[in-house]
Amino acid sequence: MPVPSQPLRKLGFLTIGLFDEADPRRGHETTLDIIELGERLGFDSAWVRHRHLQYGISSPVAVLAAASQRTSRIELGTAVIPLGWENPLRLAEDLATVDILSGGRLNPGVSVGPPMHYDQVKNALYPDTAKVEDFGYERVRRLLDFVRGETATDFSGVEGFEVFSDRVQPHSPGLGGRMWYGGGSLSSARWAGEHGMNFLTSSVVKAEESEDFADIQLSHIREFRAHHPDGDRARVSQGLVVIPTDSATPEQRAKYAEYAAKRLPRTSSPQGPMRLMFAPDLVGGSAEIAARLHAHAAFREVTEVAFALPFSFEHEDYVQILTDIATGLGPELGWRPA
C-alpha cells in the first residue's frame, strides 16, 4: 500500500451547523457542543461553514466567538466566508476581535465570487451599488491589507476626547499569517500563493486540465506552492467528506451508505457549465479509508486535513464519526491527538 511521505500532522473537521427554524438556539448550541467535543478528542482544528438565508450558520464569526470562550486550545476556522456578502473593513474588525478573544486561534478562510442567487438578493444586499460591486480578488486583497495592519484612512490622532487610529483596531499581529483561501481552480490557487495566504483545497473543483478529482486537487496544491513565498512549506489543508464506521450501529452504517450512494453519480463526470468535479465520500472502516487516502494523489502532498461532516445527520451521528476519526482514522494516518 502506498504511504504518504510523512505522517498527518494536523487533523481538523468541518461542520455546517444546521438548525431548526422553530428552535435555532438548539442547533447553534449543538454546533458548539461538537466543537467542544473536538477539543476533548484532541482535534487540532474545528471549522464552520457559512450559509446565508438558509438554516445553517449565517454568522460564523459570532459562533466562533462563542466557541472561543468554551475552548482553550483547538484552532477555530471558517471554510469559507464568501466575501461577496461582506465589507472587508468591517469583517477585518470582527476577525481581529475574535482572534484576540481566542488567544490567537482564529483561522479565517474566505472565497470570492458573486453571492449565490445574486439577482434575487442584490436589492436587499446592495440596493444602491449592485451594478458596480467588485466580487473578484480585489475584495480579498483589501481584507488582507486591513488584517495585516495596512492603513485604512489618512486620519489619525485626537479629536476632542476621542483617539482615532489609521488602521483597523484591534490589530492582531499573527492573524495575517492565518488567513486561508478556499479555492477550486488553478487561478485561485495561484492567486492565494502569490499573496502569501494558506490554501484550503475544495471538495468541489473545476475540471480544467483533467477529469480525475485527485489529479485536479493535486495540481491546485502544486500550483499554489509554486507561487507561494514559502514554496513546499506553504500550508495546505485538504478537504474531503470522510465517514468512518468502526463504532457505528447497523442503522448508522445503512444511513451512511445510502447518503454516499445518492451523491456518488455526481462524482463520475464534470457537472454543469462550470464543469465542476465533486469528490466521492469516503465511507467504511478506518483502515479501509486510510488505505484509500494513502492512494489519493492530493492527500500524499499534505500534512493537514479538515474532514467535512456530512449534511443533515443527527448529533449522535456526528459524535460517532468524530470519535472514530480521532481514535481510529487519525492514528491510521500517523496523527497523534493534541
VOZADREN-438407 format. One record per residue (C-alpha): residue in one letter; x, y, z; residue number from 1. Coordinates in steps of 0.001 Angstrom, whole numbers, plus 524288, in hexadecimal, padded with zeros to 5 digits. Example, Ala and Ser with C-alpha at 12.3 -4.5 7.8 and 13.67 -1.06 7.14 Angstrom:
+-----+-------+-------+-------+-----+
: res :     X :     Y :     Z :   n :
+-----+-------+-------+-------+-----+
:   A : 8300C : 7EE6C : 81E78 :   1 :
:   S : 83566 : 7FBDC : 81BE4 :   2 :
+-----+-------+-------+-------+-----+
This chain:
+-----+-------+-------+-------+-----+
: res :     X :     Y :     Z :   n :
+-----+-------+-------+-------+-----+
:   M : 80000 : 80000 : 80000 :   1 :
:   P : 8059C : 80D63 : 7FC89 :   2 :
:   V : 80841 : 81626 : 8082E :   3 :
:   P : 809C0 : 824EB : 80915 :   4 :
:   S : 81751 : 82A85 : 80A99 :   5 :
:   Q : 8146D : 82EC0 : 81884 :   6 :
:   P : 809E1 : 82C83 : 822D9 :   7 :
:   L : 7FDC6 : 834D9 : 823B5 :   8 :
:   R : 80174 : 84058 : 82C54 :   9 :
:   K : 7F4B9 : 847D8 : 82E2D :  10 :
:   L : 7E719 : 841F5 : 82E8A :  11 :
:   G : 7DB0C : 84A8F : 82DBE :  12 :
:   F : 7CCA8 : 8496C : 82ABE :  13 :
:   L : 7C264 : 851F3 : 82432 :  14 :
:   T : 7B410 : 8533B : 827E8 :  15 :
:   I : 7A8D4 : 85AA0 : 8219D :  16 :
:   G : 7A197 : 85D00 : 82E73 :  17 :
:   L : 79394 : 85A7F : 82A38 :  18 :
:   F : 78813 : 85EDD : 83283 :  19 :
:   D : 7793F : 85E2D : 832F6 :  20 :
:   E : 772BD : 86B1C : 82F89 :  21 :
:   A : 76994 : 86952 : 83B14 :  22 :
:   D : 774D4 : 86731 : 844AA :  23 :
:   P : 78159 : 86D56 : 83F5C :  24 :
:   R : 7881A : 86DF6 : 84C8E :  25 :
:   R : 78850 : 85F41 : 84DEF :  26 :
:   G : 78F30 : 85D9A : 840E1 :  27 :
:   H : 79973 : 867C3 : 84423 :  28 :
:   E : 79B9E : 861AF : 8518B :  29 :
:   T : 79DB2 : 85439 : 84BAD :  30 :
:   T : 7A7B8 : 85A1A : 84267 :  31 :
:   L : 7AEEF : 85FA8 : 84E19 :  32 :
:   D : 7ADC5 : 85269 : 854D6 :  33 :
:   I : 7B41B : 84BF4 : 84906 :  34 :
:   I : 7BF65 : 855A3 : 84952 :  35 :
:   E : 7C158 : 85303 : 857DB :  36 :
:   L : 7C135 : 84468 : 8550D :  37 :
:   G : 7CB63 : 84672 : 84A82 :  38 :
:   E : 7D46D : 84CF6 : 85431 :  39 :
:   R : 7D2A2 : 841ED : 85E06 :  40 :
:   L : 7D5AD : 837E0 : 8537B :  41 :
:   G : 7E259 : 83ED6 : 85039 :  42 :
:   F : 7DEC7 : 84499 : 842EF :  43 :
:   D : 7E7B2 : 84FA6 : 83EB4 :  44 :
:   S : 7DD23 : 857D6 : 8384B :  45 :
:   A : 7CE79 : 85998 : 836D1 :  46 :
:   W : 7C8CE : 860B2 : 82B19 :  47 :
:   V : 7BB24 : 865C9 : 82859 :  48 :
:   R : 7B481 : 86804 : 81B5E :  49 :
:   H : 7AD68 : 87483 : 817A4 :  50 :
:   R : 79F4B : 874C8 : 81306 :  51 :
:   H : 796DA : 880B3 : 80FF5 :  52 :
:   L : 78804 : 8803E : 80FA3 :  53 :
:   Q : 7889A : 871D5 : 8130F :  54 :
:   Y : 7877C : 869D4 : 81F82 :  55 :
:   G : 79609 : 8693F : 82207 :  56 :
:   I : 7A009 : 87243 : 82824 :  57 :
:   S : 79E3A : 87FDF : 82259 :  58 :
:   S : 7A7BC : 88660 : 82BC5 :  59 :
:   P : 7B36F : 87D59 : 82D9D :  60 :
:   V : 7BB9E : 887FC : 833F3 :  61 :
:   A : 7B16C : 8898A : 83EAA :  62 :
:   V : 7B073 : 87AC5 : 84085 :  63 :
:   L : 7BF35 : 8799A : 84177 :  64 :
:   A : 7BF82 : 884C3 : 84B48 :  65 :
:   A : 7B6B9 : 87C66 : 853D3 :  66 :
:   A : 7BEFF : 8705C : 8511D :  67 :
:   S : 7CB38 : 877C3 : 85520 :  68 :
:   Q : 7C59D : 87953 : 862C4 :  69 :
:   R : 7C225 : 86ADA : 863FF :  70 :
:   T : 7CF3F : 865A5 : 85F68 :  71 :
:   S : 7DD65 : 86881 : 86290 :  72 :
:   R : 7E5E6 : 861DB : 8586E :  73 :
:   I : 7DF39 : 85DB4 : 84BD7 :  74 :
:   E : 7E0E8 : 866AB : 84013 :  75 :
:   L : 7D457 : 86C8E : 83AB3 :  76 :
:   G : 7D24D : 86EC7 : 82C30 :  77 :
:   T : 7C884 : 872AF : 821CA :  78 :
:   A : 7C7A0 : 86AA9 : 8154E :  79 :
:   V : 7C406 : 8739B : 80F78 :  80 :
:   I : 7BEBA : 88160 : 810B1 :  81 :
:   P : 7BA0B : 885A9 : 80320 :  82 :
:   L : 7BEF5 : 8939E : 8025A :  83 :
:   G : 7B450 : 897C5 : 7F8FD :  84 :
:   W : 7ABA9 : 89961 : 804F4 :  85 :
:   E : 7B59C : 8A0FE : 80CE0 :  86 :
:   N : 7BBB8 : 8AE59 : 80E99 :  87 :
:   P : 7CA4E : 8AB6B : 80FD1 :  88 :
:   L : 7CD19 : 8B61B : 819B6 :  89 :
:   R : 7C206 : 8B21F : 822CD :  90 :
:   L : 7C55D : 8A3D4 : 82166 :  91 :
:   A : 7D38E : 8A6BF : 824BC :  92 :
:   E : 7CF11 : 8AD17 : 8316F :  93 :
:   D : 7C6BC : 8A149 : 834FA :  94 :
:   L : 7D16E : 8977F : 831B2 :  95 :
:   A : 7DBB8 : 89EB6 : 83987 :  96 :
:   T : 7D291 : 89FF6 : 84531 :  97 :
:   V : 7CF93 : 8915E : 84574 :  98 :
:   D : 7DDE4 : 88E10 : 8436C :  99 :
:   I : 7E165 : 89635 : 84F4D : 100 :
:   L : 7D69C : 88FC2 : 8574F : 101 :
:   S : 7DB00 : 8822E : 8532C : 102 :
:   G : 7E930 : 8846F : 8568D : 103 :
:   G : 7EDA8 : 883EF : 8486D : 104 :
:   R : 7E650 : 877B3 : 84416 : 105 :
:   L : 7DE1F : 87D18 : 838E3 : 106 :
:   N : 7E063 : 87800 : 82B0B : 107 :
:   P : 7D773 : 87F9E : 821DD : 108 :
:   G : 7D517 : 87954 : 814AB : 109 :
:   V : 7CF13 : 88192 : 809DD : 110 :
:   S : 7CB1B : 880A2 : 7FB99 : 111 :
:   V : 7C6E1 : 889CE : 7F0C3 : 112 :
:   G : 7BBF1 : 88A71 : 7E6D6 : 113 :
:   P : 7AE60 : 89086 : 7E69A : 114 :
:   P : 7A4E6 : 88C6F : 7F152 : 115 :
:   M : 79CB9 : 88071 : 7EE5E : 116 :
:   H : 78FDE : 88404 : 7E7B8 : 117 :
:   Y : 79508 : 891CE : 7E60C : 118 :
:   D : 78A04 : 89686 : 7DD3E : 119 :
:   Q : 7802F : 89315 : 7E7DA : 120 :
:   V : 787E0 : 898AA : 7F358 : 121 :
:   K : 78F1C : 8A45E : 7EDA4 : 122 :
:   N : 78486 : 8AE45 : 7F0C8 : 123 :
:   A : 784CE : 8AA4B : 7FF0C : 124 :
:   L : 79396 : 8A949 : 7FFE2 : 125 :
:   Y : 79853 : 8B481 : 7F750 : 126 :
:   P : 78C55 : 8BCB9 : 7F3C5 : 127 :
:   D : 7944E : 8C862 : 7EF13 : 128 :
:   T : 7A0C2 : 8C21B : 7E9EB : 129 :
:   A : 79CCD : 8B4C4 : 7E492 : 130 :
:   K : 7A165 : 8B7E6 : 7D6C8 : 131 :
:   V : 7AEF7 : 8BC8C : 7DABF : 132 :
:   E : 7B2CA : 8B30A : 7E58C : 133 :
:   D : 7BFA1 : 8ABF1 : 7E2DF : 134 :
:   F : 7BF0A : 89DA9 : 7E6FA : 135 :
:   G : 7CCAE : 89A11 : 7E271 : 136 :
:   Y : 7D9D4 : 8985E : 7E924 : 137 :
:   E : 7DAD4 : 8A6E4 : 7EC3D : 138 :
:   R : 7D11F : 8A4AC : 7F73E : 139 :
:   V : 7DA4C : 89AA9 : 7FD57 : 140 :
:   R : 7E5FD : 8A39B : 7FB98 : 141 :
:   R : 7DF19 : 8AE81 : 802F1 : 142 :
:   L : 7DBBA : 8A536 : 80E02 : 143 :
:   L : 7E9C1 : 8A059 : 80EB4 : 144 :
:   D : 7EF02 : 8AE3C : 80F2F : 145 :
:   F : 7E5E8 : 8B201 : 81A4F : 146 :
:   V : 7E8BE : 8A5A1 : 8220C : 147 :
:   R : 7F75B : 8A733 : 82011 : 148 :
:   G : 7F75B : 8B516 : 8252E : 149 :
:   E : 7F797 : 8BD6B : 818F6 : 150 :
:   T : 7F186 : 8CAE7 : 81A4D : 151 :
:   A : 7E2E7 : 8CC01 : 81849 : 152 :
:   T : 7E220 : 8DADB : 818CE : 153 :
:   D : 7EAEA : 8E6C5 : 81827 : 154 :
:   F : 7E5AF : 8EBC9 : 82526 : 155 :
:   S : 7EAAD : 8E87F : 832B9 : 156 :
:   G : 7EC8F : 8EFC0 : 83F56 : 157 :
:   V : 7E442 : 8F628 : 849A2 : 158 :
:   E : 7D765 : 8FCCD : 84733 : 159 :
:   G : 7D14E : 90252 : 85368 : 160 :
:   F : 7D213 : 8F75B : 85D6E : 161 :
:   E : 7D2BB : 8EC68 : 8535F : 162 :
:   V : 7DEEB : 8E5F2 : 84DC1 : 163 :
:   F : 7DE90 : 8E108 : 83FBD : 164 :
:   S : 7E73D : 8D719 : 838D9 : 165 :
:   D : 7EA9F : 8D6AF : 82A72 : 166 :
:   R : 7E9FB : 8C7CD : 82A3A : 167 :
:   V : 7E024 : 8BD8A : 82E88 : 168 :
:   Q : 7DF23 : 8BBC6 : 83D2D : 169 :
:   P : 7E150 : 8B318 : 8441F : 170 :
:   H : 7ED23 : 8AEAF : 83C71 : 171 :
:   S : 7F0BA : 8A070 : 83E78 : 172 :
:   P : 7FEB3 : 89EF9 : 83963 : 173 :
:   G : 7FE6A : 89058 : 83673 : 174 :
:   L : 7F14A : 89007 : 82F94 : 175 :
:   G : 7F6AA : 893EE : 82251 : 176 :
:   G : 7FE73 : 8874D : 821ED : 177 :
:   R : 7F250 : 87F2D : 824DC : 178 :
:   M : 7E9D7 : 883DA : 8198C : 179 :
:   W : 7E54D : 878F2 : 81065 : 180 :
:   Y : 7DFE3 : 87902 : 802B6 : 181 :
:   G : 7D60D : 86E87 : 7FEEF : 182 :
:   G : 7D850 : 86BB4 : 7F0A4 : 183 :
:   G : 7D3E2 : 8622B : 7E637 : 184 :
:   S : 7DB6A : 866EA : 7DA4C : 185 :
:   L : 7E962 : 868B9 : 7D5C2 : 186 :
:   S : 7E7C5 : 87783 : 7D559 : 187 :
:   S : 7E30A : 8783A : 7E368 : 188 :
:   A : 7EE15 : 86F54 : 7E7F0 : 189 :
:   R : 7F7E3 : 877F1 : 7E0EB : 190 :
:   W : 7F22D : 88496 : 7E662 : 191 :
:   A : 7F216 : 87F5D : 7F450 : 192 :
:   G : 80046 : 87B62 : 7F30D : 193 :
:   E : 80493 : 88852 : 7ED4B : 194 :
:   H : 7FE37 : 88F90 : 7F89B : 195 :
:   G : 8040C : 8873D : 80359 : 196 :
:   M : 7F76D : 88101 : 80811 : 197 :
:   N : 7F53F : 87316 : 80CAD : 198 :
:   F : 7ED2D : 86A64 : 803B3 : 199 :
:   L : 7E0EC : 86269 : 80644 : 200 :
:   T : 7DF45 : 85888 : 7FB5E : 201 :
:   S : 7D10A : 856D4 : 7F809 : 202 :
:   S : 7C91E : 84A59 : 7F6ED : 203 :
:   V : 7C325 : 850E6 : 7EAE8 : 204 :
:   V : 7CCCB : 854A6 : 7E02B : 205 :
:   K : 7CC87 : 8591C : 7D212 : 206 :
:   A : 7D02E : 84ED8 : 7C7FD : 207 :
:   E : 7D9CE : 85748 : 7C08F : 208 :
:   E : 7E53C : 84E78 : 7BD28 : 209 :
:   S : 7DFDB : 8412E : 7C149 : 210 :
:   E : 7D36B : 839FA : 7C4E3 : 211 :
:   D : 7D9B4 : 83270 : 7D00B : 212 :
:   F : 7D677 : 83911 : 7DCFC : 213 :
:   A : 7E2E7 : 83541 : 7E42B : 214 :
:   D : 7EB6F : 839B9 : 7D8E1 : 215 :
:   I : 7E450 : 846CA : 7D83B : 216 :
:   Q : 7E5C2 : 84904 : 7E6D0 : 217 :
:   L : 7F422 : 84567 : 7E5E7 : 218 :
:   S : 7F641 : 84F40 : 7DAF2 : 219 :
:   H : 7F03E : 859F0 : 7E365 : 220 :
:   I : 7F934 : 856C5 : 7EEC1 : 221 :
:   R : 8053D : 85723 : 7E61D : 222 :
:   E : 800F6 : 86398 : 7DF39 : 223 :
:   F : 7FED2 : 86A28 : 7EC64 : 224 :
:   R : 80C0A : 86650 : 7F1C9 : 225 :
:   A : 8130B : 869CB : 7E535 : 226 :
:   H : 80EA1 : 877E5 : 7E6F4 : 227 :
:   H : 80F85 : 878FE : 7F5CC : 228 :
:   P : 81B56 : 87F6E : 7FC47 : 229 :
:   D : 81CA2 : 8737F : 80536 : 230 :
:   G : 81C7C : 869C7 : 7FA04 : 231 :
:   D : 81A8E : 85BC4 : 7FE68 : 232 :
:   R : 81933 : 86059 : 80C90 : 233 :
:   A : 80CF0 : 8683D : 8096F : 234 :
:   R : 80133 : 86347 : 81122 : 235 :
:   V : 7F6C9 : 85B88 : 80A01 : 236 :
:   S : 7EB1F : 854CC : 81048 : 237 :
:   Q : 7E3D9 : 84A70 : 8089E : 238 :
:   G : 7D516 : 849B9 : 80933 : 239 :
:   L : 7CD73 : 83D1E : 80721 : 240 :
:   V : 7C122 : 836FD : 80CD6 : 241 :
:   V : 7C5B0 : 82B99 : 8154D : 242 :
:   I : 7BC7B : 82287 : 81CD5 : 243 :
:   P : 7C312 : 817B0 : 824A8 : 244 :
:   T : 7B9E2 : 80D14 : 82974 : 245 :
:   D : 7C220 : 805DC : 83397 : 246 :
:   S : 7B8B5 : 80834 : 83EED : 247 :
:   A : 7AC84 : 80B23 : 836DF : 248 :
:   T : 7A002 : 80397 : 8393F : 249 :
:   P : 79A3D : 7FB7E : 82E26 : 250 :
:   E : 79005 : 80618 : 82C46 : 251 :
:   Q : 79A72 : 8109B : 82B4C : 252 :
:   R : 7A262 : 808AC : 821A4 : 253 :
:   A : 79681 : 806F4 : 818FF : 254 :
:   K : 79377 : 81584 : 81998 : 255 :
:   Y : 7A17F : 8194D : 81655 : 256 :
:   A : 7A206 : 80FE6 : 80AE1 : 257 :
:   E : 7953F : 81529 : 8057A : 258 :
:   Y : 79A01 : 8233B : 80708 : 259 :
:   A : 7A68A : 82082 : 7FF89 : 260 :
:   A : 79F9B : 818A5 : 7F508 : 261 :
:   K : 79626 : 823C7 : 7F20F : 262 :
:   R : 7A188 : 82D2E : 7F05B : 263 :
:   L : 7AA54 : 8240A : 7E896 : 264 :
:   P : 7A4D4 : 8264A : 7DAC2 : 265 :
:   R : 7A912 : 83498 : 7DAEB : 266 :
:   T : 7B74F : 8306D : 7DCF3 : 267 :
:   S : 7B8B9 : 828D1 : 7D03B : 268 :
:   S : 7B9A4 : 83435 : 7C6B4 : 269 :
:   P : 7B9FB : 84337 : 7C660 : 270 :
:   Q : 7AD17 : 84968 : 7CA2B : 271 :
:   G : 7A6AD : 8555F : 7C418 : 272 :
:   P : 7AC28 : 8605F : 7BBB6 : 273 :
:   M : 7B735 : 862C4 : 7C57D : 274 :
:   R : 7BB85 : 85475 : 7C439 : 275 :
:   L : 7BBE3 : 85226 : 7D2D7 : 276 :
:   M : 7C195 : 8458B : 7D829 : 277 :
:   F : 7BCFC : 8408A : 7E565 : 278 :
:   A : 7C51E : 837FC : 7EE5A : 279 :
:   P : 7BF54 : 82AAE : 7F1C0 : 280 :
:   D : 7BBBA : 828EE : 80011 : 281 :
:   L : 7C4AD : 81F6B : 80732 : 282 :
:   V : 7BC99 : 815E6 : 80F53 : 283 :
:   G : 7C179 : 809B5 : 8165C : 284 :
:   G : 7CA65 : 8050C : 8211A : 285 :
:   S : 7D5E3 : 80D8D : 824F1 : 286 :
:   A : 7DFEF : 80443 : 81F17 : 287 :
:   E : 7D873 : 803E5 : 8123A : 288 :
:   I : 7D747 : 812BC : 81181 : 289 :
:   A : 7E5A5 : 81460 : 81517 : 290 :
:   A : 7E97B : 80B78 : 809DA : 291 :
:   R : 7E14D : 8137D : 8005D : 292 :
:   L : 7E754 : 8201A : 80566 : 293 :
:   H : 7F527 : 81AC4 : 80474 : 294 :
:   A : 7F23B : 817EA : 7F624 : 295 :
:   H : 7EC68 : 8258E : 7F3F2 : 296 :
:   A : 7F5D2 : 82DF6 : 7EC13 : 297 :
:   A : 7F240 : 83A9C : 7F303 : 298 :
:   F : 7F23B : 834E8 : 800B1 : 299 :
:   R : 8002E : 8306B : 7FEB8 : 300 :
:   E : 8042D : 83EC1 : 7FD1F : 301 :
:   V : 7FE78 : 843FC : 809D9 : 302 :
:   T : 8006D : 842AB : 8187B : 303 :
:   E : 7F3CE : 849A1 : 81C59 : 304 :
:   V : 7E595 : 84619 : 819FD : 305 :
:   A : 7D839 : 84B62 : 81D99 : 306 :
:   F : 7CEE4 : 84013 : 81B76 : 307 :
:   A : 7C108 : 8449B : 818D4 : 308 :
:   L : 7B5A8 : 83F46 : 820AA : 309 :
:   P : 7AA29 : 83B9C : 817D9 : 310 :
:   F : 79E31 : 84454 : 816ED : 311 :
:   S : 791A2 : 8411F : 81E14 : 312 :
:   F : 79622 : 83669 : 82759 : 313 :
:   E : 7921F : 83590 : 83598 : 314 :
:   H : 79A71 : 83A2A : 840FD : 315 :
:   E : 79D58 : 82C4E : 84571 : 316 :
:   D : 7A225 : 82917 : 837B6 : 317 :
:   Y : 7ABE5 : 83441 : 8383F : 318 :
:   V : 7B07D : 82FD5 : 845A5 : 319 :
:   Q : 7B2F4 : 82217 : 8405D : 320 :
:   I : 7B9B6 : 826F2 : 83409 : 321 :
:   L : 7C295 : 8307A : 83B35 : 322 :
:   T : 7C5FA : 8266E : 84583 : 323 :
:   D : 7C9A7 : 81C6A : 83B27 : 324 :
:   I : 7D1B2 : 82667 : 833AC : 325 :
:   A : 7D93A : 82A19 : 83FEA : 326 :
:   T : 7DB15 : 81C72 : 8456D : 327 :
:   G : 7DBC5 : 81444 : 8390C : 328 :
:   L : 7DE24 : 81B5C : 82C39 : 329 :
:   G : 7E755 : 825BF : 8317E : 330 :
:   P : 7F0E4 : 81BFD : 83769 : 331 :
:   E : 7F02D : 813CD : 82AE3 : 332 :
:   L : 7F531 : 81FE5 : 823DE : 333 :
:   G : 8003B : 8220A : 82D86 : 334 :
:   W : 7F974 : 82CFD : 834F3 : 335 :
:   R : 7FA68 : 82EBF : 8439C : 336 :
:   P : 7EFFB : 8361C : 84B5C : 337 :
:   A : 7F3AF : 8431A : 85149 : 338 :
+-----+-------+-------+-------+-----+
